[in-house]
Amino acid sequence: MTGPLARQAQVVRALGSAFVAAILSAGERQLHRAPLTARLIDDWPGDPAADALAMRFNGALHALARRGDCTALTDLYAARTGYFDRVIGGAMAASDAFIADWMREPPQTNEVARSAAIMAALMTLRADVDLPVELLELGASAGLNLNLGRYAFDLGGVRVGQADSPVRIAPEWRGPPPLARPVAIVGARGVDLRPLAVGDPAARERLMAYVWADQPARAERLHHAISIARAHPPTLTRSDIADWLPRELSRPADAQVCRVVVHAMSLQYCSGATRATIAAALAAADTPIARIGFEWTEARDAVHLTLTTYPGGHVRHLATCHAYGHWIDWHGPTADGDDPWDRSPA
């Protein structure tokens, strides 16, 4: 039977990372050399795919390589070629406890390239609700996407954000460009069960380890985003989403501000009860509130960018996206005035 590491290897190879696919495949074959890690995977209580178990393993191996304790592993990551089974197996045998401990913690990807999709959704929202926004991010990790107003974006030729920012995000844009609208962010807060403080070197290292080792542009972008976050620390709360969001939405609303609940690749880690609490809290809104989701579909066969507006709960599928934001296939309103959601039935 194919295990979760081998299954994820097929996924990441399709996403363009042959190196990470080779790491995961070798890890699957060498699990017998790491009994603690093998037992953790075999006895995993949840859904290995939804809990990103293979990506936890990949992050642990990358962290080991970055530490430099295993010279052969560090050299393999530097060259991105070599005797994968021998090197990975040796590292797993020597650092079994480290890998298993790392994998018990949830992933902390906090990929800032996903903020391009969020910015496109915010521009779409501005065309519908002509108000500045307050962002409320669920599963914010280190809060790097709360600083999206400090990044520079090229969205299919539409340039928005802070033009001189060292964080420059230009995903491959498929389809016509989105609506170009000004986005004013007047507040941004986030929640996470285990928020990372970018002032902590260990937290910064954890974030860097979750960047795929064969994607240096992502690592450089993350480095700049962390630098911005250290200069402009995001407002983060250590709490459960199910407690935090209803409390935030119960605060008196400013009639001149639209609250926007944002979540990017975080709902897969939430229980059904928490997802129901989120939906109920938003459905109870009697002032302008929006929800922007960047999440896998239920079948986990695509990542959809959605915009939902309240009161009413009107949902729009704005785009299909690469899981890490490398490309965006735009289906929403466009700069030429086309809005597929406004078309009358044939």
LUMNU-689720 format. One record per atom (N, C-alpha, C): residue in three letters; x, y, z. Coordinates in steps of 0.2 Angstrom, whole numbers, plus 5000, padded with zeros to 4 digits. Atoms other than C-alpha are relative to their C-alpha. Example, Ala and Ser with C-alpha at 12.3 -4.5 7.8 and 13.67 -1.06 7.14 Angstrom:
% LUMNU-689720
ALA500449945000;ALA506249785039;ALA500450065000;SER499649944999;SER506849955036;SER499650055003;
This chain:
% LUMNU-689720
MET500449945000;MET500050005000;MET500450065000;THR499749945000;THR500650174996;THR499950055006;GLY500149964994;GLY500950285011;GLY500050084998;PRO500149935001;PRO500650475013;PRO500650044997;LEU499449975003;LEU502450525009;LEU500049994992;ALA499950025007;ALA502450434992;ALA499450034997;ARG500649965004;ARG500650504988;ARG500150074999;GLN499949925000;GLN501150684992;GLN500650014995;ALA499549995005;ALA502750654981;ALA499750014993;GLN500349995007;GLN501650634966;GLN499650074999;VAL500449945000;VAL500650794971;VAL500650064999;VAL499549945001;VAL502250904973;VAL500450004993;ARG499650005007;ARG503050834957;ARG499550044995;ALA500549975004;ALA501450894948;ALA500050085001;LEU500049934998;LEU501651064957;LEU500750034998;GLY499349985003;GLY503451074949;GLY500649995004;SER499450014996;SER504551014963;SER500349935000;ALA499750075000;ALA505550864958;ALA500449985006;PHE499650014994;PHE506750884972;PHE499649985006;VAL500450024994;VAL505450884986;VAL499749934999;ALA500350075002;ALA504650734977;ALA500549955001;ALA499550054999;ALA506250644978;ALA500149995007;ILE499950014993;ILE506450684996;ILE499549965003;LEU500550034998;LEU504750625000;LEU500049924998;SER499950075002;SER504950464990;SER500549965004;ALA499550034996;ALA506550424998;ALA499849995007;GLY500350014993;GLY505750455015;GLY499649955001;GLU500450054999;GLU504450335012;GLU500349935000;ARG499650075000;ARG505650195007;ARG500449995006;GLN499550004994;GLN506750235022;GLN499750005007;LEU500349994994;LEU505450245035;LEU500249945005;HIS499850054996;HIS506050075042;HIS500650025005;ARG499449984997;ARG507550165048;ARG499950055006;ALA500249954995;ALA506550295059;ALA499449975003;PRO500650034997;PRO505350195070;PRO499650055003;LEU500449954996;LEU504750345080;LEU499650034994;THR500449965005;THR504250435064;THR499549954996;ALA500450055003;ALA503550275056;ALA499449995004;ARG500650014995;ARG502450245071;ARG499650065000;LEU500449945000;LEU501850425071;LEU499650004994;ILE500450005006;ILE501350415053;ILE499549945000;ASP500450055000;ASP500550245055;ASP499450015005;ASP500549994994;ASP499550295071;ASP499750074999;TRP500349935000;TRP499050475065;TRP499349995000;PRO500750004998;PRO497350505072;PRO499550034995;GLY500449965005;GLY496750625058;GLY500149984993;ASP499950015007;ASP496750635039;ASP500750024998;PRO499449985001;PRO498550635034;PRO500150054994;ALA499949955006;ALA498250735018;ALA499750075003;ALA500349944997;ALA497150865027;ALA500550035005;ASP499549984995;ASP498450875041;ASP500750024997;ALA499449985004;ALA499850905028;ALA500649965004;LEU499550044997;LEU500850755036;LEU500650004996;ALA499450005004;ALA502050745022;ALA500450065000;MET499749945000;MET502350925022;MET500450025006;ARG499650004994;ARG502850915040;ARG500649965000;PHE499450045001;PHE504050775036;PHE500550044996;ASN499649965004;ASN504750885022;ASN500350065004;GLY499749944996;GLY504951035034;GLY500549985005;ALA499550034996;ALA505850925046;ALA500749994997;LEU499350025003;LEU507150865034;LEU500350064998;HIS499749935002;HIS507451045027;HIS500350035006;ALA499749974994;ALA507651105045;ALA500749975002;LEU499450044998;LEU508950965048;LEU500650024995;ALA499549985005;ALA509851015032;ALA500350075001;ARG499849934998;ARG509851205037;ARG500450005006;ARG499649994994;ARG510551165054;ARG500749984999;GLY499350025002;GLY512051075046;GLY500349955004;ASP499750064996;ASP512250935059;ASP500149944996;CYS499950065004;CYS512150805045;CYS500350034994;THR499749975006;THR513450865032;THR499849974993;ALA500350035006;ALA512850735019;ALA499350034998;LEU500749985001;LEU511050795021;LEU500150084997;THR499949935002;THR511650985019;THR500250004993;ASP499750015007;ASP512650935004;ASP499549984995;LEU500650025005;LEU511150844996;LEU499650064998;TYR500549955001;TYR510050994998;TYR500450064996;ALA499649955004;ALA511451114991;ALA500049984993;ALA499950035007;ALA511751004976;ALA499349994997;ARG500650035003;ARG509950944974;ARG500049944996;THR499950065004;THR510550784967;THR500549965004;GLY499650044996;GLY511450634974;GLY499649935002;TYR500350074998;TYR511050464983;TYR499550025005;PHE500549984996;PHE509450514990;PHE499849955006;ASP500150054995;ASP509050344999;ASP500550005005;ARG499450014995;ARG510750335007;ARG500050065005;VAL500049944996;VAL510750515013;VAL499450015005;ILE500649984997;ILE508950535018;ILE499949945006;GLY500150054995;GLY508950365027;GLY500550005006;GLY499549994994;GLY510550405037;GLY499750055004;ALA500349954996;ALA509750565042;ALA499449985004;MET500650024997;MET508150485047;MET500249965006;ALA499850044994;ALA509050355058;ALA500450045005;ALA499649964995;ALA510150485066;ALA499650055004;SER500449944998;SER508750615069;SER499349985001;ASP500650035000;ASP507250505071;ASP499550045005;ALA500449964995;ALA506650595087;ALA499950074998;PHE500149935002;PHE506950765080;PHE499450014995;ILE500550005005;ILE505850725065;ILE499349995003;ALA500750014997;ALA504450655075;ALA499750055004;ASP500249954996;ASP504450795087;ASP499750064995;TRP500249945005;TRP504350925072;TRP499449984997;MET500650015003;MET502950835064;MET499450005004;ARG500649994996;ARG501850845079;ARG499750075000;GLU500249935000;GLU501751035077;GLU499750014993;PRO500349995006;PRO500551095063;PRO500550044995;PRO499649965005;PRO501351175047;PRO500050075001;GLN500049934999;GLN501851355047;GLN500350034994;THR499749985006;THR502051395029;THR500050074999;ASN500149925001;ASN501351575029;ASN500350024994;GLU499849985007;GLU501651585010;GLU499750074998;VAL500349935002;VAL501551775006;VAL499850014993;ALA500250005006;ALA501351734988;ALA499250004999;ARG500750005000;ARG499551694992;ARG499650065001;SER500349934999;SER499251874997;SER499850034993;ALA500249975007;ALA499151914978;ALA499349984999;ALA500750025001;ALA497551814977;ALA499550045005;ILE500449964995;ILE496851904993;ILE500050074998;MET500049935002;MET497352074986;MET499550004994;ALA500550005005;ALA496352034970;ALA499349995002;ALA500750004997;ALA494851984980;ALA499850065003;LEU500249934997;LEU494952144990;LEU499950054995;MET500249955005;MET494952244974;MET499349994997;THR500650015002;THR493452154969;THR499550025005;LEU500449984995;LEU492652184985;LEU499950085000;ARG500149925000;ARG492952374984;ARG499650024995;ALA500549985005;ALA491952374968;ALA499349995002;ASP500750024997;ASP490452304978;ASP499950045006;VAL500149974993;VAL490752384995;VAL500550065000;ASP499549955000;ASP491552554993;ASP500250035007;LEU499849994993;LEU492352555010;LEU500749985001;PRO499450034998;PRO494052535018;PRO499949945004;VAL500150074997;VAL494352365026;VAL500449995006;GLU499650034994;GLU494852285042;GLU500149934999;LEU499950075001;LEU495652115040;LEU500049965007;LEU500050054995;LEU495351975052;LEU500249934997;GLU499750065003;GLU496451825048;GLU499949945004;LEU500150074996;LEU496051645054;LEU500649964998;GLY499450045001;GLY497551535056;GLY500650044997;ALA499649955003;ALA498751685053;ALA500749985001;SER499350024999;SER500351595058;SER500450065003;ALA499649944998;ALA501651735059;ALA499750074998;GLY500349945002;GLY500451855052;GLY500350044994;LEU499749975006;LEU501451895036;LEU499550034995;ASN500449985005;ASN499951905025;ASN499550065003;LEU500449944997;LEU499152045037;LEU500450064998;ASN499649945002;ASN500552155030;ASN500050014992;LEU500050005007;LEU499952135012;LEU500050074997;GLY500149935002;GLY499652325011;GLY500750034999;ARG499349985001;ARG501552335012;ARG500449974995;TYR499750045006;TYR501952224997;TYR499850034993;ALA500149985006;ALA502052264979;ALA499749944995;PHE500350055004;PHE500952164967;PHE499950024992;ASP500149995007;ASP500852144948;ASP499549944999;LEU500550055001;LEU499152054945;LEU499750014993;GLY500250005007;GLY499052024926;GLY500150074997;GLY499949945002;GLY499752194923;GLY499750065004;VAL500349954995;VAL498752284937;VAL500550005005;ARG499549994994;ARG500052354949;ARG499750045005;VAL500349974994;VAL499452384966;VAL500549995006;GLY499650014994;GLY500152394984;GLY500650065000;GLN499549954999;GLN501752484989;GLN500649994995;ALA499650015006;ALA502752504974;ALA500849995001;ASP499250014999;ASP504552514982;ASP500149945005;SER499950054995;SER504252364993;SER500549954998;PRO499550065002;PRO505652224993;PRO499649944999;VAL500450065002;VAL504252094993;VAL499650024994;ARG500449995006;ARG503652094975;ARG499749934998;ILE500450065002;ILE502351964970;ILE499750014993;ALA500250005007;ALA501951934952;ALA499849934998;PRO500150065002;PRO501051774950;PRO499849994992;GLU500250015007;GLU500751694932;GLU499350015000;TRP500749985000;TRP499151774928;TRP499649974994;ARG500350035005;ARG497951674918;ARG499350034999;GLY500649975001;GLY496451754910;GLY500150085000;PRO499949935000;PRO496051944909;PRO500250035007;PRO499849974993;PRO496652064923;PRO499450015004;PRO500649984996;PRO495552094938;PRO499850075000;LEU500249934999;LEU494652254942;LEU500650035004;ALA499549964997;ALA495852384947;ALA499750055005;ARG500349954995;ARG495252474963;ARG500450015006;PRO499649994995;PRO496052554977;PRO499849965006;VAL500250044994;VAL496152454993;VAL500350045006;ALA499849964994;ALA496252545010;ALA499949955006;ILE500050054994;ILE496752435025;ILE500150045006;VAL499949964994;VAL496352525041;VAL500149965007;GLY499850054994;GLY496652375053;GLY500149934998;ALA499950075001;ALA497252205053;ALA500249965006;ARG499950054994;ARG497252065066;ARG499949934998;GLY500150075002;GLY497451885066;GLY500049955006;VAL500050054994;VAL497251725077;VAL500349944998;ASP499750065001;ASP498151565078;ASP500149965007;LEU499850044993;LEU498351425091;LEU500750005002;ARG499250004998;ARG500251435090;ARG500350064995;PRO499749955004;PRO500651605082;PRO500850005001;LEU499349995000;LEU502451635077;LEU500250075001;ALA499849934999;ALA503351785083;ALA500750014996;VAL499449995004;VAL504551845070;VAL500650025003;GLY499449984996;GLY505751915083;GLY500349945003;ASP499750064998;ASP506051735088;ASP500449974995;PRO499650035006;PRO507551665078;PRO499749934999;ALA500250075001;ALA506851485081;ALA499350004995;ALA500649995004;ALA505151545074;ALA500250024992;ARG499849985006;ARG506051625059;ARG500249944996;GLU499750065003;GLU506951465056;GLU499549954998;ARG500650045002;ARG505351365056;ARG499750024994;LEU500349975006;LEU504551475043;LEU500549984994;MET499550025005;MET506151455032;MET500049934998;ALA500050085001;ALA506151265034;ALA499449984996;TYR500550025004;TYR504451255026;TYR499950034993;VAL499949995007;VAL504951335010;VAL500349954997;TRP499750065004;TRP505351204997;TRP500750024998;ALA499249985000;ALA507251194996;ALA500250014993;ASP499849995007;ASP507251204977;ASP499650064997;GLN500449945002;GLN506251364976;GLN500350075004;PRO499649944997;PRO507551504981;PRO499650075000;ALA500349945001;ALA506451644975;ALA499550015006;ARG500450004995;ARG505151594988;ARG500350025007;ALA499649994994;ALA506451595002;ALA500250075000;GLU499849935000;GLU507051764997;GLU499450055001;ARG500649964998;ARG505251834997;ARG499850005007;LEU500250014993;LEU504951765014;LEU500550035004;HIS499549964997;HIS506551835020;HIS499850085001;HIS500249925000;HIS505952015015;HIS499450015004;ALA500649994996;ALA504251985022;ALA500149995008;ILE499950004993;ILE504951935039;ILE500350065002;SER499749934998;SER506052095039;SER499550055001;ILE500649954999;ILE504452195036;ILE499649995006;ALA500450014994;ALA503552105050;ALA500450025006;ARG499649984994;ARG504952135062;ARG500050085001;ALA500149924999;ALA504852325058;ALA499350025001;HIS500749994999;HIS502952315058;HIS499649945002;PRO500250064998;PRO502452175069;PRO499249994999;PRO500850015000;PRO500652105065;PRO499749995007;THR500450014993;THR499352105079;THR499749934999;LEU500250075000;LEU499151915083;LEU499749995007;THR500250024993;THR498151835097;THR500149925000;ARG500050074999;ARG498451655103;ARG499449985003;SER500750024998;SER496751585104;SER499749954995;ASP500350045004;ASP495551465096;ASP499550044995;ILE500449965005;ILE494651525080;ILE499350015003;ALA500750014998;ALA492951465087;ALA499950055006;ASP500149954995;ASP493251585102;ASP500150074998;TRP499849945002;TRP494051725094;TRP499650044995;LEU500449965005;LEU493051765079;LEU499350025002;PRO500649974998;PRO491351775087;PRO500150065005;ARG499849944996;ARG492151895100;ARG500250064996;GLU499949945005;GLU492852005086;GLU499450034997;LEU500649975003;LEU491252015077;LEU499550035004;SER500449974996;SER490352055092;SER500150085002;ARG499949934999;ARG491252225094;ARG499650044996;PRO500449955004;PRO490352375089;PRO500350024993;ALA499749995007;ALA490552395070;ALA500050084998;ASP499949935003;ASP491152555062;ASP499650004993;ALA500450005006;ALA489852595048;ALA500450024994;GLN499649985006;GLN491252665037;GLN500649954999;VAL499450055001;VAL492352505038;VAL499649934998;CYS500250075002;CYS492052335030;CYS500449955003;ARG499650054997;ARG492652195041;ARG500149944995;VAL499950055005;VAL493452055030;VAL500449945004;VAL499750064997;VAL493751885037;VAL500449964995;VAL499550035005;VAL495251805028;VAL500349935003;HIS499750064998;HIS495851625028;HIS500349974994;ALA499650035006;ALA497251545017;ALA500349935002;MET499750074998;MET497551355019;MET500049995007;SER500150014992;SER496951355037;SER499449965002;LEU500650034998;LEU495251285037;LEU500049925000;GLN499950075000;GLN495851115033;GLN500249975007;TYR499850024994;TYR496551105050;TYR499550015006;CYS500549994996;CYS494951155058;CYS499549955001;SER500550054999;SER493651035065;SER499350034997;GLY500749985003;GLY491851035058;GLY499650045004;ALA500349964996;ALA491251115073;ALA500250075000;THR499749935001;THR492451265071;THR499850034994;ARG500249975006;ARG491951285053;ARG499350025000;ALA500749984999;ALA490151285058;ALA499950075004;THR500049944996;THR490551415071;THR500150064996;ILE499849955004;ILE491351525058;ILE499450024996;ALA500649985005;ALA489851515046;ALA499550035004;ALA500549974996;ALA488651555060;ALA500150075002;ALA499849934998;ALA489551705066;ALA500050054994;LEU500149965006;LEU489651775048;LEU499350014998;ALA500749995002;ALA487851735044;ALA499650045005;ALA500449964996;ALA487251825059;ALA500250084999;ALA499849935001;ALA488051985053;ALA499450054997;ASP500549965003;ASP486952135050;ASP500350074998;THR499649955003;THR488352255044;THR500449974995;PRO499650035005;PRO489452235029;PRO500649965003;ILE499450044999;ILE490652095031;ILE500149954994;ALA499850045006;ALA491551995018;ALA500549945003;ARG499650064998;ARG492451825019;ARG500449984993;ILE499650025006;ILE493951785007;ILE500349945002;GLY499750064998;GLY494451605007;GLY500549984994;PHE499550035005;PHE496051524998;PHE500149935003;GLU500050064996;GLU495751345002;GLU499949944994;TRP500150065004;TRP495751164994;TRP499249995000;THR500750035000;THR494051104988;THR499949945004;GLU500150054995;GLU493250974998;GLU500349934997;ALA499750065003;ALA493850844985;ALA500850005000;ARG499349985000;ARG495650924987;ARG500349994993;ASP499850015007;ASP495750924968;ASP500250074997;ALA499949945003;ALA495951114966;ALA500050055006;VAL500049954995;VAL496251274977;VAL499650064997;HIS500549955002;HIS494851404975;HIS500150065004;LEU500149944997;LEU494851584979;LEU499350025000;THR500749985000;THR493151634985;THR499950075004;LEU500249944997;LEU492351794990;LEU499250005002;THR500750004998;THR490751795001;THR499850065003;THR500249944997;THR489751945006;THR499449995004;TYR500650004996;TYR488551975020;TYR499850075002;PRO500650064999;PRO487151995025;PRO499949974993;GLY500250045006;GLY486551865013;GLY500449944998;GLY499650065001;GLY488051755011;GLY500149984993;HIS499950015007;HIS488251774992;HIS500749984999;VAL499350025001;VAL489751674987;VAL500250004992;ARG499749995007;ARG490851704971;ARG500649965000;HIS499450045001;HIS492151584965;HIS500450054995;LEU499649955004;LEU493451714959;LEU500649974996;ALA499450035003;ALA494951604954;ALA500149935002;THR499750074998;THR495751434954;THR500750025000;CYS499349984998;CYS497551454961;CYS500449945001;HIS499550044998;HIS499151364963;HIS500050005007;ALA500050004993;ALA499251304981;ALA500450055003;TYR499549964997;TYR500751414984;TYR500050074997;GLY500149935004;GLY500151564973;GLY500450014994;HIS499649995005;HIS501251534959;HIS499650024994;TRP500449985006;TRP499851554946;TRP499350015003;ILE500749994998;ILE498051624947;ILE499650004993;ASP500450015006;ASP496751574934;ASP499350045002;TRP500549954998;TRP495551724936;TRP499349994997;HIS500750015003;HIS493651694934;HIS499550065002;GLY500449954998;GLY493051854942;GLY499950064996;PRO500049935004;PRO492652034937;PRO500650024997;THR499349985003;THR493952104925;THR500050074999;ALA499949925002;ALA494652274920;ALA499650024995;ASP500449985006;ASP493552274904;ASP499350005002;GLY500750004997;GLY491952264915;GLY499749945000;ASP500450065000;ASP491552084912;ASP500049975007;ASP500150034994;ASP490852004927;ASP499649934999;PRO500450065002;PRO490351814924;PRO499449995005;TRP500550014995;TRP489251824940;TRP499450054999;ASP500649965002;ASP488151964932;ASP499749984994;ARG500350025007;ARG487751874916;ARG499349975001;SER500750035000;SER485951834913;SER500049934997;PRO500050075003;PRO485551644910;PRO499850004993;ALA500150015007;ALA485551594892;ALA499349984999;
